[in-house]
Amino acid sequence: MTTVTNDIVTSVKMASELREFKSDGEKAAYFKDEANQIFKDQLYDVAIELYSLAIDILPSAVLYANRSMANMKRELYGSALEDADRAIELDPKYIKGYYRRATANMALSRFKKALADYATVVKVCPNDPDAKRKHEECQKIVKKKAFLDAIAMDHTEKKPLAEAIDWKKKEVESSYDGPHLGEQVTREFMVALIECFKQQGKLHIKYAYKIIIDIFNYFRAQPSMVEINVPAGKKFTICGDVHGQFFDLVNIFEINGLPSEDNPYLFNGDFVDRGSFGVETIFTLLGFKLLYPNHFFMSRGNHESDVMNKMYGFEGEVRAKYEAQMSDLFTETFCQLPLCHLINKKIFVCHGGLFSKDGVTLDQIRKVDRVRQPPDEGIMCDLLWSDPQPIQGRAPSKRGVGCQFGPDVSKKWCEENDVEYVVRSHEVKPDGWEEHHNGRVYTVFSAPNYCDQMGNKGAFITITGDNLKPKFTEFEAVDHPTLPPMAYARNGGFFPFFA
């Protein structure tokens, strides 16, 4: 637990000791009510701990279902699924348990299991519009997946959407006052684009399509692991998740300088979702990648996936600001992103972490087939989803995907692959970064005050080619236009109430 979480939980426990409870049920209800209020304040880690205290006193289906929802808000889908199962075991008629389990399974791409639970919810609550909508959406996904699986059996090659869109036919209206894109992205265009986005303007759809299609064609020719050489004396910057927080991204450039051949960057996944300026964020990053292809790098994160974009806002944002076809093109393009990078053959950078099994080599990583939606297991899954843990060995991930890996795993993997340390992102940290496993692993997270409520700092790493020791720069969140996180999400996939 973080210091803040510890302090609040301790305070609530001390307050409980000053009260007299007539029964265990009354005491459990006290912690549940405190947890519900803290959940409304969006302090999900604290809420999880308080629900746990209530469960320890007198477990119930309601408590497990509430904790399940708090775990989902923290994207701990494995824990959310376990809690939903426990709620149903305790009370098979408790309908919210089925709803929670369906939502967790949706996030884990287990659509058939989710559909069965949504059907149960709709049968019991036939007039619930949210349940009906989720059931219909899940049905469409299951049918679409079955159709795509059937197509996959056909050996004829499907033409990529990027090759089917004729962006050149789109007209730029005389009323358009945003930046104009020529044959290639220029520095002047990027400066004008950032300024346009800062003023809440929009890039013309013609230029937007050109950027995505150009980047699709660039990334499809790249390997799954990109190797980077940083010359002696030259600076290199590694950033973590930015999650659609465009104005904080611009602040990174103001602190550390705009990208250039002399100021290269690597952004380590989760460019979109959660924050409501994902369109502005992704076009800024893709534009710099086209401008400086050998000095600006991007790794895929777990949120560069179809399911996550549907749940956490990016798909809705693209449809709202442009059109559905562009959302489909982003889905196709994200599948082309490299999975990881190797800097000077000594620093391994991936979004999630290390592997569920021993013996994974750099050469095996190079050969991973990445052009697909993230699988439930294997090297690609672990690269996008895994997390470090303080204890030795491995454990199932609380996220329900990937694994948790200990100091012994990191030490062995780095030694076997002649790597000094691993940089990964994927987790909010109070200071924007954290050292793990005696310096074998570092987390860097670059979205300060994540979702406008976490209160964390952001950070980025700088190294030089002849001094690979990471230097961390911390920074606070900056103001942004009044638009809440996940403004375009489908209700975040959750029930909007407690029990």
Disulfide bonds with the S-S distance in Angstrom:
none
